[in-house]
Amino acid sequence: MRSLISGQTVEEVGVMIREPVVAGSFYPGKADQLRSMLEQLVDVAVAKEDVVGALMPHAGYQYSGVVAGAVISRVRFTDTFVIMGPSHTGLGEPFSIMTEGVWRTPLGEVAIDDELGKKILSLSRFLKEDHVAHLQEHSVEVQLPFLQFFKPDVEIVPIVLMPADVAAYQEIGQAIAGAIGELGREAVIIASGDMTHYEPQKVANEKDRQGIEAMLGLDEVELLIRVRRQGISMCAYAPAAVMIAAAKELGAGGAELVRYQTSGDTTGDYSAVVGYAGIIIKKGGMSPIAKLAKEAVENYVRDGKRFKPKNLVPEMKTRAGVFVSLHKHHELRGCIGTFEPVESNVAEEIVTNAISSATRDPRFLPVSSDELADLEYSVDVLTTAEPVESEDQLDAKKYGVIVEAGWRKGLLLPDLEGVDNVDEQIDICRMKAGIAPGENVNLYRFEVKRYK
């Protein structure tokens, strides 16, 4: 909690204190015993990796601690962890976030990163400020001693989630990623949750394989489909879906299953087990969508051949309008796109528009092979445009805009450097389409997912 005054206790400052509720049951209630147990569960010598997200189980440490310890041991620590757990109590708001306060464990106090928490809250229409959902919920709490073991002054943003459709989870994930990006914060997103509950070992292993496969594919939509279709009783699905959606926005480079086991591996009773999976999502230098644009340009400029995309991520399989922007030394070098889909899927749309941006933008000469090493790529995937009644429904940072007069249309993407308000957006669109300042126009807005 970055606003705490040095030398004052949390009681003196008057902040919300969340006391531990499963210390002494899920994990030891005394600091020395807890620290000793953690020393057995983690591996301080293992190589650390830059991780954007992780799935960690949240059962009692005697059952799932070895999996949770294996995961957190692989993580190169940052200052803040966004920790999401499912609601087991049904208390409080359906999508609950705490943006202020302190959480206590036997190892000390963990402050909430209030700046990041408030930014996430401001960007999501689903999340609500609420502490009630957290008071008796163990899913966030059990992760804290693992974090404190490695970094005693770590800060968190705790979130508790109830069942919903995938669109709600994706929106929350985008809010988390957007807040991390806007603040320039280095943060790791933890999905706290277990896999199949109380089924025979063989059944649990097969069902969990289906869920893990979807998570390793970074496909939150497929994860929820399989959970419902296969009857996978994993409580991890909601936080995992949000974590995957956020990780992809932040440029996830790929996922790895660190460890999987069940409660039966501890108790020897395989008749009704709970599954525990530990997964890390590694940071990638470039998102798969931006990487496809890069490959398309380089292949065409060097060899004159159209690149054929393979191994499509889920976002590439749908249809949508796409804009591809090229920059060289932070200056625009080409930008071509489609208002609506022309190709069979987003992947083909990216390839077509990436080649056009590099070779057919009338404002620039075609890109040469000598320039390829200096290019930066940005891909915007557009939502379907919707009409608006007035400029009050526009927002230069959130929405792109289309200005239409008869057959003439001008489009401008959202959140562009140097375009600070809606009037500037509309003026630029008029100019691009050859629409005079006084002409009556129809206005449309759209959102984009931006990949770099």
Number of C-alpha atoms within 10 A of each C-alpha: 20 10 10 13 11 6 7 9 11 16 9 9 11 9 15 14 18 18 16 18 17 18 18 12 10 18 20 19 17 13 14 12 13 21 18 11 16 20 14 11 21 22 16 14 8 11 10 13 15 16 24 29 29 29 31 32 31 25 23 17 21 14 22 26 26 21 26 30 25 20 23 27 22 21 22 14 20 15 14 21 23 23 27 27 31 27 26 15 13 14 17 18 20 19 23 25 26 26 26 24 21 21 21 17 22 19 18 15 21 23 24 24 25 19 16 24 23 17 18 24 21 14 17 18 13 16 23 18 17 19 23 15 23 24 17 19 21 23 29 25 26 26 23 23 22 22 21 18 16 16 13 15 16 21 26 30 26 25 28 29 22 20 14 11 10 19 13 19 27 19 19 26 26 25 25 29 24 19 22 21 14 11 11 10 14 13 23 25 29 26 32 31 26 27 27 28 18 16 18 16 22 13 16 24 19 14 22 25 15 17 26 20 15 19 26 18 17 25 19 26 19 19 25 20 14 17 20 11 9 14 11 23 20 20 23 25 26 28 27 32 27 27 35 31 26 26 28 25 21 25 22 23 18 19 20 15 17 17 17 20 20 26 22 17 15 13 11 10 13 18 12 17 26 26 28 29 26 27 27 27 29 20 20 17 12 18 21 22 25 23 17 25 30 23 18 24 31 24 17 18 21 12 11 11 13 16 19 12 15 8 7 13 14 15 16 20 13 12 20 24 23 30 22 29 24 24 15 15 9 10 10 13 21 25 23 20 23 19 19 15 18 15 16 12 16 23 25 23 25 30 26 23 25 33 29 19 25 26 19 17 16 12 9 14 12 17 21 12 14 9 11 16 9 11 18 18 23 21 26 23 25 23 18 15 18 12 13 14 10 10 13 8 13 21 18 21 16 14 20 25 27 25 24 19 17 9 6 13 19 22 22 22 22 23 16 12 7 7 16 14 13 20 14 13 24 22 16 18 21 24 12 15 17 13 21 12 11 6 8 12 17 14 22 22 25 20 19 20 12 19 20 19
